Amino acid sequence: VGRRRRWLIGWLEERGDPVHLAAPSLAAAKQIHARALRAGVPTSHPLLAKHLLFHLAVLRAPPLRYAVAVLSRLLPHGPLDPFPLNTVHRIAAGSFRPCVALELHRRRLAPPDTHTYPSLLQACSRLLALREGECLHTEAAKNGFVQNSPVHLYGACGLFESVHKVFDEMPVHGQNLVSWNSMLNSFAANGRPNEVLTVFREMLGVNFAPDGVTIVSVLTACAEIGALALGRRVHVYAEKVVLVDNSHVSNALINLYAKCGIVNDARLI
């Protein structure tokens, strides 16, 4: 058993960071876990836990209970590294129980880092937990972590003035394409097409190149208010940068032309 245990730990160490592993899956995680147990390597071994959680996190529907069980085995063995906790935060935030991410954070199991707050704020957005989200936003800013997630949180809660305020308070280097798209999405998802187009013009004014997410938000806004001319210009841009092959963009174009009564153009998409 001792020899098998040394071999397995060496095998994991040789592979280094689990992000470099190919085709992670639940089956692969269970295979590693079973091999470890047979070799006498406990789930509380940090390297084993790291590999298991990575395999779980990239699944389409990660098993939250399994991830929490792996994390719980690490807790009695001294200070926790942020990686496993952040990974379980991310799994929980995208699951049917986003509250688990917030419950774990309240226990202060590991020091936060730059990967901690996006998942927590995502959980708040899904739960519409505005007060807790505001506290997390304040905590993130206090710890020096500038995030795009508060934009999405305030947008989900319909607090559009706060969306603008958070965005405007970001340092210039923090205003990236993700933050612009977050603001666009918050308006588009809440039926504010005029604001979408206003933000889009501001975005172009500071030389940010739109991507597929941007185009979908703008086309949706154009469809809502019947801005066919602008929608056609956006269509031309999407063709120029080869975004029309994106299924979300093509669906948004069909929606635009159909709502504007240009059925023939909709059929051509």
C-alpha positions as CSV (number, residue, x, y, z in Angstrom):
1,V,0.0,0.0,0.0
2,G,2.8,2.4,0.9
3,R,4.4,1.9,-2.5
4,R,1.1,2.4,-4.4
5,R,0.5,5.5,-2.3
6,R,3.9,7.0,-3.2
7,W,3.3,6.1,-6.8
8,L,-0.1,7.8,-7.0
9,I,1.1,11.0,-5.3
10,G,4.1,11.0,-7.7
11,W,1.7,10.5,-10.6
12,L,-0.4,13.5,-9.5
13,E,2.7,15.6,-9.0
14,E,4.0,14.8,-12.5
15,R,0.8,16.2,-14.0
16,G,1.2,19.4,-12.0
17,D,-1.7,21.8,-12.3
18,P,-4.9,20.0,-13.1
19,V,-5.9,22.6,-15.7
20,H,-3.5,21.0,-18.1
21,L,-5.3,17.6,-17.9
22,A,-7.2,16.6,-21.0
23,A,-10.9,15.7,-21.0
24,P,-11.8,16.0,-17.3
25,S,-15.1,14.2,-16.5
26,L,-17.0,12.8,-13.6
27,A,-15.8,9.3,-14.6
28,A,-12.2,10.5,-14.6
29,A,-12.7,12.0,-11.1
30,K,-14.2,8.8,-9.7
31,Q,-11.4,6.8,-11.3
32,I,-8.7,9.0,-9.6
33,H,-10.6,8.9,-6.4
34,A,-11.0,5.1,-6.4
35,R,-7.3,4.6,-7.3
36,A,-6.3,6.9,-4.4
37,L,-8.4,5.1,-1.9
38,R,-7.0,1.7,-3.0
39,A,-3.5,3.2,-2.6
40,G,-4.2,4.5,0.8
41,V,-4.2,8.2,-0.2
42,P,-6.9,10.0,1.8
43,T,-9.3,12.5,0.1
44,S,-7.8,15.1,2.5
45,H,-4.5,15.1,0.6
46,P,-4.5,18.6,-1.0
47,L,-3.1,17.5,-4.4
48,L,-5.8,14.8,-4.7
49,A,-8.6,17.2,-3.7
50,K,-7.3,19.8,-6.2
51,H,-7.5,17.3,-9.1
52,L,-11.0,16.0,-8.0
53,L,-12.5,19.4,-7.7
54,F,-11.1,20.5,-11.1
55,H,-12.7,17.6,-12.8
56,L,-16.0,18.3,-11.1
57,A,-16.0,22.1,-11.8
58,V,-15.7,21.8,-15.6
59,L,-18.7,19.4,-15.9
60,R,-22.0,20.8,-17.4
61,A,-23.8,19.9,-14.2
62,P,-21.2,19.4,-11.5
63,P,-22.3,17.3,-8.5
64,L,-22.4,19.9,-5.7
65,R,-22.8,17.3,-2.9
66,Y,-19.6,15.5,-4.1
67,A,-17.7,18.7,-4.3
68,V,-18.7,19.8,-0.8
69,A,-17.8,16.3,0.5
70,V,-14.3,16.7,-1.0
71,L,-13.9,20.1,0.5
72,S,-15.1,19.0,4.0
73,R,-12.3,16.4,4.1
74,L,-9.7,19.2,3.9
75,L,-11.2,21.3,6.7
76,P,-9.7,19.5,9.7
77,H,-6.2,19.7,8.3
78,G,-5.1,23.2,8.9
79,P,-5.5,26.5,6.9
80,L,-7.4,26.0,3.6
81,D,-5.9,27.1,0.3
82,P,-8.3,29.4,-1.6
83,F,-8.3,27.2,-4.8
84,P,-10.6,24.4,-3.5
85,L,-12.9,26.8,-1.7
86,N,-13.2,29.1,-4.8
87,T,-13.9,26.0,-6.9
88,V,-16.7,24.9,-4.7
89,H,-18.1,28.5,-4.7
90,R,-18.2,28.4,-8.5
91,I,-19.9,25.0,-8.6
92,A,-22.5,26.1,-6.0
93,A,-23.2,29.4,-7.7
94,G,-24.1,27.7,-11.0
95,S,-26.1,25.0,-9.3
96,F,-29.7,24.8,-8.0
97,R,-28.4,25.8,-4.6
98,P,-26.4,29.0,-5.0
99,C,-27.0,29.7,-1.3
100,V,-24.3,27.1,-0.5
101,A,-21.6,29.4,-1.9
102,L,-22.7,32.2,0.5
103,E,-22.9,29.8,3.4
104,L,-19.4,28.6,2.9
105,H,-18.1,32.2,2.5
106,R,-19.6,33.2,5.8
107,R,-17.5,30.5,7.6
108,R,-14.3,32.3,6.4
109,L,-12.6,29.0,5.6
110,A,-9.8,30.6,3.5
111,P,-8.5,34.1,2.7
112,P,-10.2,35.6,-0.4
113,D,-8.4,36.3,-3.6
114,T,-9.3,37.6,-7.0
115,H,-11.2,34.5,-7.9
116,T,-13.4,34.5,-4.8
117,Y,-16.0,37.3,-5.4
118,P,-17.3,36.7,-8.9
119,S,-18.9,33.4,-8.0
120,L,-20.3,34.8,-4.7
121,L,-21.8,37.8,-6.6
122,Q,-23.2,35.4,-9.2
123,A,-24.9,33.5,-6.4
124,C,-26.3,36.8,-5.0
125,S,-27.6,37.7,-8.5
126,R,-29.4,34.4,-8.9
127,L,-30.9,34.7,-5.4
128,L,-31.6,38.4,-5.9
129,A,-29.8,38.8,-2.5
130,L,-29.2,42.5,-3.0
131,R,-28.1,43.3,0.6
132,E,-25.6,40.5,0.8
133,G,-24.4,41.4,-2.7
134,E,-23.8,45.0,-1.6
135,C,-21.8,43.8,1.4
136,L,-19.7,41.5,-0.8
137,H,-19.1,44.3,-3.2
138,T,-17.9,46.5,-0.3
139,E,-15.7,43.7,1.0
140,A,-14.2,43.1,-2.5
141,A,-13.4,46.7,-2.9
142,K,-11.9,46.9,0.6
143,N,-9.6,44.0,-0.2
144,G,-8.5,45.6,-3.5
145,F,-10.4,43.3,-5.9
146,V,-12.2,45.3,-8.6
147,Q,-15.0,43.1,-10.1
148,N,-17.4,43.2,-13.0
149,S,-19.9,41.1,-11.1
150,P,-21.6,43.9,-9.1
151,V,-22.8,45.3,-12.5
152,H,-24.6,42.1,-13.2
153,L,-26.0,41.9,-9.6
154,Y,-27.5,45.4,-9.6
155,G,-28.8,44.9,-13.1
156,A,-30.5,41.6,-12.1
157,C,-32.1,43.5,-9.2
158,G,-33.3,46.3,-11.4
159,L,-31.1,49.0,-9.8
160,F,-30.0,50.7,-13.0
161,E,-28.6,53.8,-11.3
162,S,-26.4,51.5,-9.2
163,V,-25.3,49.8,-12.4
164,H,-24.0,53.1,-13.8
165,K,-22.5,54.1,-10.5
166,V,-20.5,50.9,-10.1
167,F,-19.3,51.1,-13.7
168,D,-18.3,54.7,-13.5
169,E,-16.4,54.1,-10.2
170,M,-14.3,51.4,-11.9
171,P,-10.7,52.6,-12.8
172,V,-10.2,53.0,-16.5
173,H,-8.1,49.8,-16.7
174,G,-10.9,47.9,-15.0
175,Q,-13.5,48.9,-17.7
176,N,-13.0,45.9,-20.0
177,L,-15.2,44.2,-22.6
178,V,-16.7,42.0,-19.9
179,S,-17.8,45.0,-17.8
180,W,-19.3,46.8,-20.8
181,N,-21.2,43.6,-21.8
182,S,-22.4,43.2,-18.2
183,M,-23.9,46.6,-18.3
184,L,-25.4,46.1,-21.7
185,N,-26.9,42.7,-20.6
186,S,-28.4,44.2,-17.5
187,F,-30.4,46.7,-19.5
188,A,-31.3,44.3,-22.3
189,A,-32.5,41.7,-19.9
190,N,-34.8,44.2,-18.1
191,G,-36.5,45.7,-21.1
192,R,-34.4,49.0,-21.3
193,P,-33.5,49.1,-25.0
194,N,-32.8,52.8,-25.2
195,E,-30.2,52.5,-22.4
196,V,-28.6,49.6,-24.3
197,L,-28.1,51.7,-27.4
198,T,-26.8,54.6,-25.3
199,V,-24.2,52.4,-23.6
200,F,-23.3,50.9,-26.9
201,R,-22.5,54.3,-28.4
202,E,-20.4,55.1,-25.3
203,M,-18.6,51.8,-25.7
204,L,-17.7,52.6,-29.3
205,G,-16.6,56.1,-28.3
206,V,-13.8,54.6,-26.2
207,N,-12.7,52.2,-28.9
208,F,-13.9,48.9,-27.5
209,A,-14.6,46.4,-30.3
210,P,-17.9,44.6,-29.8
211,D,-18.0,40.8,-29.6
212,G,-20.9,38.3,-30.1
213,V,-22.4,39.1,-26.6
214,T,-22.4,42.8,-27.4
215,I,-24.0,42.3,-30.8
216,V,-26.8,40.1,-29.4
217,S,-27.7,42.8,-26.8
218,V,-27.7,45.6,-29.3
219,L,-29.7,43.7,-31.9
220,T,-32.3,42.7,-29.2
221,A,-32.6,46.4,-28.3
222,C,-33.0,47.4,-32.0
223,A,-35.7,44.8,-32.4
224,E,-37.6,46.1,-29.3
225,I,-37.8,49.7,-30.5
226,G,-37.8,49.1,-34.3
227,A,-34.4,50.6,-34.9
228,L,-34.0,48.9,-38.3
229,A,-31.4,51.2,-39.7
230,L,-29.1,50.7,-36.8
231,G,-29.8,47.0,-36.7
232,R,-28.7,46.8,-40.4
233,R,-25.4,48.6,-39.6
234,V,-24.8,46.2,-36.7
235,H,-25.5,43.3,-39.1
236,V,-22.9,44.6,-41.6
237,Y,-20.4,44.8,-38.8
238,A,-21.2,41.3,-37.6
239,E,-20.6,40.0,-41.2
240,K,-17.3,42.0,-41.4
241,V,-15.9,40.4,-38.3
242,V,-17.4,36.9,-39.0
243,L,-19.9,36.9,-36.2
244,V,-23.0,35.9,-38.2
245,D,-22.0,32.2,-37.9
246,N,-22.6,32.6,-34.1
247,S,-26.0,31.0,-33.5
248,H,-27.0,33.6,-30.9
249,V,-26.2,36.4,-33.3
250,S,-28.1,34.8,-36.2
251,N,-31.1,34.3,-33.9
252,A,-31.0,37.9,-32.8
253,L,-30.9,39.0,-36.5
254,I,-33.9,36.9,-37.3
255,N,-35.7,38.4,-34.4
256,L,-34.8,41.9,-35.5
257,Y,-36.0,41.5,-39.1
258,A,-39.1,39.6,-38.1
259,K,-40.2,42.3,-35.6
260,C,-39.5,45.0,-38.1
261,G,-41.6,43.2,-40.7
262,I,-38.7,42.4,-43.1
263,V,-39.6,38.7,-43.4
264,N,-37.5,38.0,-46.5
265,D,-34.3,39.2,-44.8
266,A,-35.2,37.1,-41.8
267,R,-35.5,34.0,-44.0
268,L,-32.1,34.7,-45.6
269,I,-30.2,34.5,-42.2
